[in-house]
Amino acid sequence: MRAKRYPNGARIRRQEGTAILSFRMDRQGEVLGWRIVRSTGFDDLDSAVGEMIERASPLPPPPEEVPGNPVELQVPVNFSLR
């Protein structure tokens, strides 16, 4: 995802992890709210997840076959130095 940025401090400290991001968006792709349901274990990486979803809004509209208004999704956000 283009909106994802690896924090420099976390990179220097060699921090890695995967957060689970839960978010709601309307049918036009506008993010209505979000929360981290599973932390990476590192504050810098978790903050980067929030910055990422805010930067990415609006997202592409969901396909018609995806139910709901708003649409609720959970996605992994991985930070890996490999």
TORMIDO-267997 format. One record per residue: residue in one letter; x, y, z of N, C-alpha, C in turn. Coordinates in Angstrom, 2 decimals. Example, Ala and Ser with C-alpha at 12.3 -4.5 7.8 and 13.67 -1.06 7.14 Angstrom:
<pts>
('A'; (13.19; -5.69; 7.80); (12.30; -4.50; 7.80); (13.20; -3.30; 7.80))
('S'; (12.85; -2.25; 7.08); (13.67; -1.06; 7.14); (12.90; 0.03; 7.87))
</pts>
This chain:
<pts>
('M'; (0.85; -1.18; 0.00); (0.00; 0.00; 0.00); (0.89; 1.24; 0.00))
('R'; (0.61; 2.15; -0.87); (1.41; 3.36; -1.00); (1.38; 4.23; 0.25))
('A'; (0.29; 4.21; 0.98); (0.14; 5.07; 2.15); (0.93; 4.58; 3.35))
('K'; (1.42; 3.35; 3.30); (2.16; 2.78; 4.44); (3.59; 3.29; 4.44))
('R'; (4.03; 3.74; 5.63); (5.40; 4.20; 5.81); (5.98; 3.52; 7.04))
('Y'; (7.19; 3.05; 6.91); (7.89; 2.39; 8.03); (8.57; 3.50; 8.84))
('P'; (8.21; 3.69; 10.11); (8.82; 4.76; 10.89); (10.34; 4.56; 11.01))
('N'; (11.09; 5.63; 10.83); (12.55; 5.54; 10.88); (13.05; 5.01; 12.21))
('G'; (12.46; 5.47; 13.31); (12.89; 5.00; 14.62); (12.69; 3.51; 14.78))
('A'; (11.57; 3.00; 14.30); (11.30; 1.57; 14.36); (12.26; 0.79; 13.47))
('R'; (12.60; 1.36; 12.33); (13.55; 0.72; 11.41); (14.93; 0.63; 12.08))
('I'; (15.36; 1.72; 12.69); (16.66; 1.74; 13.36); (16.70; 0.72; 14.50))
('R'; (15.60; 0.61; 15.24); (15.52; -0.35; 16.36); (15.21; -1.76; 15.90))
('R'; (15.08; -1.94; 14.57); (14.81; -3.27; 13.98); (13.49; -3.86; 14.46))
('Q'; (12.49; -3.01; 14.67); (11.18; -3.47; 15.14); (10.36; -3.96; 13.96))
('E'; (9.73; -5.11; 14.16); (8.86; -5.70; 13.15); (7.59; -6.19; 13.84))
('G'; (6.53; -6.33; 13.08); (5.30; -6.88; 13.63); (4.16; -6.73; 12.66))
('T'; (3.05; -7.37; 13.02); (1.83; -7.30; 12.22); (0.69; -6.85; 13.12))
('A'; (0.04; -5.78; 12.72); (-1.15; -5.30; 13.41); (-2.37; -5.79; 12.65))
('I'; (-3.48; -5.94; 13.35); (-4.76; -6.20; 12.70); (-5.56; -4.90; 12.81))
('L'; (-5.87; -4.33; 11.66); (-6.60; -3.08; 11.56); (-8.06; -3.36; 11.22))
('S'; (-8.95; -2.84; 12.04); (-10.38; -2.93; 11.76); (-10.86; -1.53; 11.37))
('F'; (-11.58; -1.43; 10.26); (-12.07; -0.12; 9.86); (-13.44; -0.23; 9.19))
('R'; (-14.14; 0.91; 9.20); (-15.44; 1.04; 8.55); (-15.32; 2.10; 7.47))
('M'; (-15.95; 1.82; 6.33); (-15.97; 2.82; 5.26); (-17.34; 2.82; 4.60))
('D'; (-17.68; 3.98; 4.05); (-18.96; 4.07; 3.35); (-18.82; 3.52; 1.94))
('R'; (-19.90; 3.50; 1.21); (-19.90; 2.90; -0.13); (-19.06; 3.71; -1.14))
('Q'; (-18.68; 4.93; -0.79); (-17.82; 5.73; -1.66); (-16.34; 5.55; -1.32))
('G'; (-16.03; 4.79; -0.25); (-14.65; 4.53; 0.13); (-14.11; 5.42; 1.24))
('E'; (-14.92; 6.33; 1.73); (-14.49; 7.23; 2.81); (-14.40; 6.45; 4.13))
('V'; (-13.24; 6.50; 4.78); (-13.05; 5.81; 6.06); (-13.82; 6.57; 7.14))
('L'; (-14.69; 5.85; 7.84); (-15.53; 6.46; 8.86); (-14.96; 6.28; 10.27))
('G'; (-14.15; 5.27; 10.44); (-13.54; 5.01; 11.74); (-12.65; 3.80; 11.65))
('W'; (-11.73; 3.70; 12.61); (-10.80; 2.57; 12.61); (-10.31; 2.32; 14.03))
('R'; (-9.79; 1.11; 14.23); (-9.13; 0.76; 15.49); (-8.19; -0.41; 15.23))
('I'; (-7.19; -0.52; 16.07); (-6.26; -1.64; 16.00); (-6.78; -2.71; 16.94))
('V'; (-7.12; -3.87; 16.39); (-7.64; -4.96; 17.23); (-6.53; -5.88; 17.72))
('R'; (-5.38; -5.84; 17.06); (-4.20; -6.54; 17.57); (-2.98; -5.69; 17.26))
('S'; (-2.25; -5.35; 18.30); (-1.09; -4.48; 18.20); (0.12; -5.21; 17.63))
('T'; (1.04; -4.43; 17.08); (2.34; -4.97; 16.67); (3.22; -5.20; 17.89))
('G'; (2.88; -4.53; 18.99); (3.71; -4.56; 20.18); (4.65; -3.37; 20.27))
('F'; (4.59; -2.50; 19.27); (5.46; -1.32; 19.23); (4.62; -0.08; 18.93))
('D'; (4.74; 0.94; 19.80); (3.94; 2.15; 19.64); (4.17; 2.84; 18.30))
('D'; (5.45; 2.92; 17.86); (5.74; 3.59; 16.58); (5.04; 2.90; 15.41))
('L'; (5.06; 1.57; 15.40); (4.42; 0.84; 14.30); (2.91; 0.96; 14.36))
('D'; (2.34; 0.89; 15.58); (0.89; 1.04; 15.71); (0.45; 2.43; 15.26))
('S'; (1.22; 3.46; 15.61); (0.89; 4.81; 15.16); (0.94; 4.92; 13.64))
('A'; (1.91; 4.23; 13.04); (2.03; 4.25; 11.58); (0.81; 3.62; 10.91))
('V'; (0.19; 2.63; 11.57); (-1.02; 2.00; 11.02); (-2.14; 3.05; 10.95))
('G'; (-2.33; 3.80; 12.03); (-3.36; 4.84; 12.03); (-3.10; 5.92; 10.99))
('E'; (-1.84; 6.33; 10.89); (-1.48; 7.34; 9.88); (-1.74; 6.81; 8.47))
('M'; (-1.47; 5.53; 8.26); (-1.66; 4.92; 6.95); (-3.12; 4.96; 6.52))
('I'; (-4.03; 4.51; 7.41); (-5.45; 4.44; 7.01); (-6.02; 5.85; 6.81))
('E'; (-5.55; 6.81; 7.59); (-6.02; 8.19; 7.40); (-5.50; 8.78; 6.09))
('R'; (-4.24; 8.49; 5.76); (-3.67; 8.97; 4.49); (-4.35; 8.33; 3.29))
('A'; (-4.75; 7.07; 3.44); (-5.31; 6.31; 2.32); (-6.76; 6.69; 2.00))
('S'; (-7.45; 7.32; 2.94); (-8.85; 7.67; 2.73); (-8.96; 8.85; 1.77))
('P'; (-9.85; 8.79; 0.78); (-10.80; 7.71; 0.52); (-10.14; 6.53; -0.20))
('L'; (-10.62; 5.37; 0.14); (-10.19; 4.12; -0.48); (-11.02; 3.88; -1.74))
('P'; (-10.62; 2.95; -2.59); (-11.49; 2.60; -3.72); (-12.83; 2.09; -3.18))
('P'; (-13.93; 2.43; -3.81); (-15.23; 1.94; -3.36); (-15.27; 0.41; -3.36))
('P'; (-15.96; -0.17; -2.39); (-16.05; -1.64; -2.37); (-16.92; -2.14; -3.53))
('P'; (-16.65; -3.35; -4.01); (-17.49; -3.91; -5.07); (-18.93; -4.11; -4.58))
('E'; (-19.84; -4.12; -5.52); (-21.26; -4.29; -5.19); (-21.55; -5.56; -4.40))
('E'; (-20.77; -6.64; -4.66); (-21.05; -7.91; -3.98); (-20.62; -7.90; -2.51))
('V'; (-19.88; -6.89; -2.09); (-19.51; -6.76; -0.67); (-20.68; -6.09; 0.06))
('P'; (-21.28; -6.80; 1.03); (-22.46; -6.26; 1.68); (-22.13; -5.18; 2.71))
('G'; (-23.15; -4.41; 3.03); (-23.05; -3.47; 4.13); (-22.93; -2.03; 3.71))
('N'; (-23.46; -1.18; 4.57); (-23.28; 0.26; 4.46); (-23.43; 0.83; 5.86))
('P'; (-22.34; 1.01; 6.57); (-20.97; 0.98; 6.09); (-20.42; -0.44; 5.95))
('V'; (-19.33; -0.55; 5.22); (-18.61; -1.82; 5.05); (-17.58; -1.90; 6.18))
('E'; (-17.53; -3.05; 6.84); (-16.57; -3.24; 7.93); (-15.58; -4.32; 7.53))
('L'; (-14.30; -4.00; 7.65); (-13.24; -4.92; 7.25); (-12.16; -5.01; 8.31))
('Q'; (-11.46; -6.14; 8.33); (-10.27; -6.31; 9.15); (-9.15; -6.75; 8.23))
('V'; (-8.00; -6.09; 8.34); (-6.87; -6.42; 7.47); (-5.58; -6.45; 8.29))
('P'; (-4.67; -7.36; 7.93); (-3.35; -7.34; 8.58); (-2.49; -6.25; 7.94))
('V'; (-1.70; -5.60; 8.77); (-0.73; -4.61; 8.29); (0.63; -5.07; 8.81))
('N'; (1.47; -5.52; 7.89); (2.74; -6.12; 8.25); (3.89; -5.13; 8.08))
('F'; (4.74; -5.08; 9.08); (5.97; -4.31; 9.01); (7.12; -5.31; 9.11))
('S'; (7.87; -5.45; 8.03); (8.96; -6.40; 7.98); (10.16; -5.74; 7.32))
('L'; (11.32; -5.93; 7.88); (12.55; -5.34; 7.34); (13.22; -6.22; 6.30))
('R'; (12.68; -7.37; 6.03); (13.29; -8.29; 5.05); (13.04; -7.82; 3.65))
</pts>
